[in-house]
Amino acid sequence: MARNTAQRIPLELVAPRTGTADGTGLAPVPPTPVPDAGTGVPVPGGTVAPMTAAERAGTTARYRAAKVAAAASELWFHPDRLAHSMWQGRPESMAEHFAYMRSRAWVPAELQGRKAAFIAWAGLAYHVLIGWPLKCAAKLLDTAAGRPLRLACLVAFLAVLVFLILPRL
């Protein structure tokens, strides 16, 4: 004999049987009044309770904070800006870095003559003396960190370099 599972109602919704006219034997369950957050007085289920001052202040603060965050993200996370390139961008390859260095894009277009030459040479000195060595070291560490044996070999090489070779120089 198959049960009719379509008429089964979960236990928490079953009201006491009273013999109703529709033949189910179940009385309709009235909605439970929900207490208002500010006053504690029960409010019937279908009505809307006004917000308290604290709720309104919280909603306003969250709305304003979201607006400020959106404006800041548009301002600071715009492509080619510092924050965007730090968090969103991928690091440039050595070839891209070399192309940037050759383009001398850090020299403002309105500068001419000796000032432009000085800024160009200062930028080249930076890229050759600081930029390339740091990029090479970072790429070496990134490559070594991918595998434990590579990292162990790098640490052993650096230990030999620091403790045995450099003190003799």
N, C-alpha and C positions, 0 to 999 in steps of 0.2 A: 504494500500500500504506500503510495507516494504522498509525501507531505506537501502542502501548499505553502511554499516559503515566501511567496509574494505578500502574504498578509501578516507575516511576522513583524513585530515592532520591537525595537531594542528595549531592554528592561528599564532604562532610565526614563523613557518616555511613556511607559504604561501607567495609566491612572487606575484607581480602584474601579472595579466593575460595578456599574449601576443599572444596567439594563436599559440602554438608550433605544430610541425609536428606530435608528438605522440598522439595528440588529447585530452590531458588533459587540455590544456589551461594554464598550469603552466610553467614558465621558471625555469630552474635549478638555484638554489641559490649558488653562489660561496662561498667558505669558507672565513670567515672574517679573515683578517690578525691580528695576535696577536702581540702586541708590545713587543719587547725584554726588559727584566727587566733592563739590564744595560744601554742600549743606548736610549731606547724609540722609536727606529725605527721599524716600522712594519715589521714582518717576515711572509712570506707566511705560510699557515697552515701545509704543509707537510715537512717543513725543520726543521733541528735541529740547535738551536742556541748554540754557545759555552757558557760555564758558565763563569760568571765574577769572579774576584778574591775573592770577598766577599762570593759568593755562594760556590765556591770551598773550602774556609776556613771553612765555616759553615758545609759543608758536611764532611770534614775531621775531624772537631772537634766532630761532632756527632758520626762518625765511631769510632774514638779513645776512646771516652767516653763509648761507648757500649762495646768495647774490655776490657777496664779497669774494668767496672762493671762486666763483665762476669768472668774475672780473680779473682776479689775480691770475687765474690759469690762462685766460686770454692774453694778459699782458706779459707774464713771465714765461709761459710755456709755449710762446709763439716760436715757430721754427727759426733757427739761426740765432736764437738768444741763448744766454748762458745756461739758465735753468733747463731749457729744453734739451740742449746738447748734453748736459750732465745726466739727466734722468731718462730721456727718451732716445737720444741718438746712439748710434753705434760708433765705436772708435774708428777713426780713419786709418787706412792702411799706410804703410811707409811710402808707397807710390803717390797716394793722395796727399800726404804730408809734403812730399817733395814737390808736387805740382803746386800746392799752395805756397810753398817757399819761393818757387820760381816766379809765381805770379805777382809777388810783393803786394798782396791785397791789403796788408795792414797799413800801407802808406796811404794817407788821405789824398784824394784826387786833386784837391785845391792847393796842395803844397808843391812848390817848384824849387829848383836850385839846390843849395847846400842843405837846407832843412830836410828836403825829401831824400837826398842822398844819405844824410846822417841816420834818419829813421830806417831807411832800407838796410844800411850796413848794421845797425843795431839789431834789427830783426833777423838778419842773416846770422849774426853772431849768436843770438839767442837760439835759433833753430839748430845750428851746428854744435854749439857747446852744451846746450841744456835740453832742447827738444828731442833731438835724435837719440842721445844716450838714455834719456828717461823712457822714450817709447820703446827702445830696444830692450831695456831692462824689464819693462812692464810686459812686453810680448814674451820674453824669455820666462818670466815668472808665470804668466798665463799658460804657456805651453807646458811648463814643468808641473803646474798644479793639477793638470788633467790626469796624470798617472803617478801613483805613489813611488815607483822606482825612479822615474825622472826627477821627481822632487827630492828624493833621497840623494841622488847623484849630484844635483845642484847644491844641496846643503853641504855635502861632503866637499865639493869643489870650492865653495865659498869658505868653508872652515880651513881648508888647506891654504887658500889664498890669504886669508886674514891672519892666521896664526903662524904660518911657516914662511911664506914668501914676503909679505909686506914688512914684517919687523927687520928683515935683513937688508932692505933697501935704504 
